[in-house]
Amino acid sequence: FMSITNLNKPKDAFEQLEDEEGTKQGFCHIRIQQRTGRKTITTVQGIAPEYDLKKICRYLKKEYNCNGTIVEHPEYGEVLQLTGDQRQQVKDFLCKVGIVKEENCKIHGF
């Protein structure tokens, strides 16, 4: 039985989680977007603001031989964009370095 009072507050998909150290840890979303033809863009959203996105972008561009930029999104804040399908490589890098925990990193697309 559903009532109108249950629909008041929708669950926020980007709600911050607290891990065992008590620090705020949100989800990192890695998505792929189709461009023209076979071209794709990988977007990374949800990296904590204390990390320098410019340095991360510079490293990923050199490491994976792709182009990249940082875009200001009105809803999601700063979003990292990389050309090509770099989803798994970006996730491996972010987890290996310790920027994001594996269970808080979600890959979307195809």
C-alpha positions, 0 to 999 in steps of 0.5 A: 500500500503506497501513500503520498507521504512516502514520496516526499523525499527522493533518495539522493543518488549522489549522497555522501557515504562515510567510511570506517575512518569517518571521512566523507566518501562519495561515489565516483561515476565513470561513464562512456558517451557516444560521439559521431561514428565510432568516437567515444568520450569517457567522463569521470565524475565524483572525484573528491575536491581535495584532489587536483583534477588538472594533475590527474588529467595530465597524468591520464593523458600521458599514460593512456595516449588520449586527449582530456579536459576538465568541464564544469557541469552545473549539476555534477561540478567538475567532470573529467573528460577523456577521448576514447573508451578509458573506463577500465584504465581510469578505474584501475588507476583511481583505485591503485593510487587510493583516490577512490575505493573500489566499492565506491567506483561505478562504471556505466555504459554499453 
